[in-house]
Amino acid sequence: MSFTQRVTRDGITPEVYRPAPERVLAGDPVHTNWTVEDRDGISCGMWQSTPGKWKIVYTEWEYVYIHEGHSILTEQDGAAVHLKAGDSCIIRPGFEGTWEVVETTLKDYVIR
């Protein structure tokens, strides 16, 4: 078993899906997810979405690194964070608000 693994989409069959219709606020976002690892309480890989806006509720921790695109995370109180290529953030359990993809976004993620 190797203790390191490069995070890449190569050779991984992606899961393609949309947010539940009742969560979508604008557009028709299509998500593509390449799961690299999912075990021991950790899930990580790459995720991409086309433009749109939907409601989100987090029950876990997520670390995000944006490779390309532009997304806006907005908390229920209206506080917004713009995420563009090179940005990273941590989303904590209990976060409720919206995720808006302004330009198709590709991110690395680690969820615990």
C-alpha positions as CSV (number, residue, x, y, z in Angstrom):
1,M,0.0,0.0,0.0
2,S,1.3,3.5,-0.9
3,F,1.1,6.2,1.7
4,T,0.9,9.0,-0.8
5,Q,-1.4,9.5,-3.8
6,R,-1.5,12.4,-6.3
7,V,-4.9,14.0,-6.5
8,T,-6.0,13.8,-10.1
9,R,-9.1,13.0,-12.1
10,D,-7.2,10.6,-14.4
11,G,-8.6,7.1,-14.4
12,I,-11.5,7.9,-12.0
13,T,-15.1,7.5,-13.3
14,P,-16.9,10.6,-12.1
15,E,-20.3,10.8,-10.5
16,V,-22.5,13.4,-12.3
17,Y,-25.5,14.8,-10.5
18,R,-27.6,17.9,-9.7
19,P,-28.6,19.4,-6.4
20,A,-32.1,18.4,-5.2
21,P,-34.6,20.5,-7.1
22,E,-36.1,22.0,-3.9
23,R,-32.6,23.4,-3.1
24,V,-31.9,25.1,-6.4
25,L,-32.4,28.9,-6.4
26,A,-31.1,29.8,-9.8
27,G,-29.8,28.1,-13.0
28,D,-29.3,24.4,-13.6
29,P,-26.1,23.5,-11.9
30,V,-24.5,20.2,-12.8
31,H,-22.0,18.7,-10.4
32,T,-19.2,16.3,-11.4
33,N,-17.3,14.5,-8.6
34,W,-14.1,12.5,-8.8
35,T,-13.7,10.7,-5.4
36,V,-10.1,9.8,-4.9
37,E,-10.4,8.4,-1.4
38,D,-13.4,7.6,0.9
39,R,-12.6,5.8,4.1
40,D,-11.8,6.1,7.8
41,G,-14.2,9.1,8.1
42,I,-12.4,11.1,5.3
43,S,-13.6,11.8,1.8
44,C,-11.4,13.6,-0.7
45,G,-11.2,14.3,-4.4
46,M,-12.1,16.9,-7.0
47,W,-15.5,18.5,-7.6
48,Q,-16.7,20.7,-10.5
49,S,-20.0,22.6,-10.9
50,T,-21.5,24.6,-13.7
51,P,-23.2,27.9,-12.9
52,G,-26.2,28.1,-10.6
53,K,-27.1,28.7,-7.0
54,W,-28.5,26.3,-4.4
55,K,-29.1,26.1,-0.6
56,I,-26.5,24.2,1.4
57,V,-26.3,22.8,5.0
58,Y,-23.1,21.4,6.3
59,T,-22.9,18.7,9.0
60,E,-19.2,18.0,8.5
61,W,-15.9,19.8,8.0
62,E,-14.7,20.6,4.5
63,Y,-11.4,22.0,3.3
64,V,-11.7,23.5,-0.2
65,Y,-9.0,24.6,-2.7
66,I,-10.2,26.3,-5.9
67,H,-8.3,25.5,-9.1
68,E,-10.5,27.5,-11.5
69,G,-13.7,29.4,-11.7
70,H,-15.6,31.7,-9.4
71,S,-18.0,30.7,-6.6
72,I,-19.7,32.7,-3.8
73,L,-20.5,31.1,-0.4
74,T,-23.1,33.2,1.4
75,E,-24.1,32.6,5.0
76,Q,-27.7,33.0,6.2
77,D,-26.8,36.4,7.7
78,G,-25.7,37.6,4.3
79,A,-21.9,37.4,4.8
80,A,-20.4,36.3,1.5
81,V,-17.0,34.9,0.6
82,H,-15.9,35.0,-3.1
83,L,-13.7,32.0,-4.0
84,K,-11.5,32.1,-7.1
85,A,-8.5,30.2,-8.5
86,G,-5.8,29.9,-5.8
87,D,-8.2,30.5,-2.9
88,S,-8.9,28.0,-0.1
89,C,-11.3,27.9,2.8
90,I,-12.7,25.8,5.6
91,I,-16.4,25.2,5.9
92,R,-17.4,24.2,9.4
93,P,-20.3,22.0,10.5
94,G,-23.4,24.0,11.0
95,F,-22.8,26.3,8.0
96,E,-26.1,27.1,6.3
97,G,-26.5,29.4,3.3
98,T,-26.0,29.2,-0.4
99,W,-23.3,28.1,-2.9
100,E,-23.4,30.1,-6.1
101,V,-21.2,29.2,-9.0
102,V,-20.7,32.3,-11.1
103,E,-18.1,30.7,-13.5
104,T,-17.7,26.9,-13.7
105,T,-15.7,26.0,-10.6
106,L,-13.2,23.1,-10.0
107,K,-12.1,22.5,-6.5
108,D,-10.1,19.9,-4.4
109,Y,-12.0,18.9,-1.3
110,V,-11.3,17.1,1.9
111,I,-14.4,16.3,4.0
112,R,-14.3,14.9,7.6
